[in-house]
Amino acid sequence: MIFGEFPLAECQGLLLAHSLRLPGGILKKGRRLAGADFSALAAAGIERVHGARLEPGDLDENAAAGAVAATLGGPGIAARAPHAGRCNLYATQRGLLVVDAEGIDRINAIDEAVTVATLPQHAAVRAGAVVATVKIIPLAVAGGVIDACRAATVQVGEQGALRLLPFQAWRAALIVTEQPGEPARNYAAAVTSSRRRLDELGSHLGLVQRCAHRGAAVTAALLEARAAGCDLILIAGSTVPKDRADTVPAAIVAAGGEILHFGMPVEPGNMLLLARLGDIPVIILPGCARSRRTNGLDWVLQRMLAGLPIGRNEIMAMGVGGLIRSPAEADEDETATQPEAQRAPAGRKVAALVLAAGSSRRMGGANKLLQPVGGIAMLRRAVNAALASRCTSVLVVTGADADAAQACLAGLEVRFVHNPDHASGMASSLRCGLAALPADADAAVVLLADMPWIDGGHVDRLLAAFDPRQPKIVAPVKEGRRGNPILWPREYFAEMMAVEGDVGAREVLQRHASQVEAVAFDDDAIFADVDTPAALDAFLDK
């Protein structure tokens, strides 16, 4: 490239160095002069122009920026059209940015003409967010410089110097422990802040449990969260642990879990504790997690949900840059006494309807729904599964032993409706429940409370197959045999309200067999129910 001031007669094809304001408009920097530009310049009395004349092999600033950007992008990263010597790269979906810092440094060291700037390593970004920018400093760059940039990125590998790890959608449980006299705002803040954090990362806080700040209560809540099919368990303790042997960490160990690491070199967030219950990560939240201000919990969740390893070594490497200073969220309300309402997925509002009104006639007098399976009452198992899913509300129909049923579900975020006609059969409970569903529900998943192995994962697979624009009945199937629970679009509610007896909506299902969307399952949970003492004994033996 030859840069300088040239007489107007020699400016054909010249790249304009500076924008020129003329009576008829503006000729912008980087414009390649041609045609009518010369008469306009001459009319304005301009005889000489600063600019750049390209030599063979040179690339102008836009071509060069686009060429460098094309070498950087890996999975989840795309480039926008270059303009004014700049080319931005953006995230194609929500996720965590991974930067090959050495590769970026190599490119920036090649020539002062080429610069690349990125967001920090492991920045959490939304779809469309700019994650890096390539800026060409002069008006043009020699082709050999771009070749060197390409060679530098080849050393990075096939994934590119920039790549995006999409956040995985997990089902999370939150256990909030309380002591006598606990301020209501503590519970509200823990639920609201946790729900917002997970929602922003594409995950879902469904199962929320309140229990006493005692070891046995926490252990029971942990086992319930595992049985409900949760992928992640968060614990907001009434007090933060001061030792691995403190109340909540000890409860994790009592549940069969393992403490992985306690503490982190990040402030706020020092007191975070990371554990594991089988394959399920468990995090005891630091006190600052009740605030929406960025803290160490955010960093741990982002890496975890992006599929990066997170353990002692990764946590203890967070110290540099670990002193976080961020302003309080403008909408943060530390005086609220009720948690923020659960957000409904866009365009898909599915309620859970748990039928728990039966009198257990074949059980010989005992209410089967209150009997424990794996240490958890069957009714609580069913409701926990609904809560752990992405259903937007949970309604429980009670009948026989209604007070005991409500007591069994103490501490869970559910609504109740009582069926005074429960002895007439399941149909009356179905009608009672459908009539009490939220008016804006697009569909309902009907769960039978005597199916103890159904968890949130089963329910979520049905929800994923439901399309409100083409509302079909969604049913689980294994080897051609249909099971439960079943998702019913609102379009069928009127017919379901007309059913009688003890067979539920079986007749409606048969009439609309051609409108059933079958979802294949590979386990028998969709068939396994408890009707007799022998069946209960069989479950207890598992």
Buried (B, 14 or more C-beta within 10 A) or exposed (E): BEBEEBEBEEBBEBBBBEEBEBEEEEBEBBBBBEEEBBEBBEEBEBEEBBBBBBEEEBBBBBBBBBBBBBBBBBBBBBBBEBEEBBBBBBBBBBBBBBBBEEBBEBBBEBBEBBBBEBBEEBBBBEEEBEBBBBBBEBBBBBBEBBEBBEEBBEEBEEEBBBBBBBBBBBBBBBBBBBEEEBEEBBBBBBBBBBBBBBBBBBBBBBBBBBBBBBBEBBBBBBBBBBBBBBBBBBBBBBEBBEEBEBBBBBBBBBBEBEBBBBBBBBBBBBBBBBBBBEEBBBBBBBBBBBBBBBBBBBBBBBBBBBEEEBEEEBBEEBEEEBEBEEEEEEEBEEEBEEBBEBEBEEEBBBBBBBBBBBBBEEBEEEBBBBBBBBEBBBBBBBBBBBBBBBBBBBBBBBBBBBEBBBEBBEBBBBEBBBBEEBEBBBBBBBBBBBEBBBEEBBBBBBBBBBBBBBBBBBBBBBBEBBBEEEBBBBBBBBEEEBBBBBBBBBBBBEBBBEBEEEEBBBBBBEEBEEBBBBBEBEEEBBBBBBBEBEBBEEBEEE
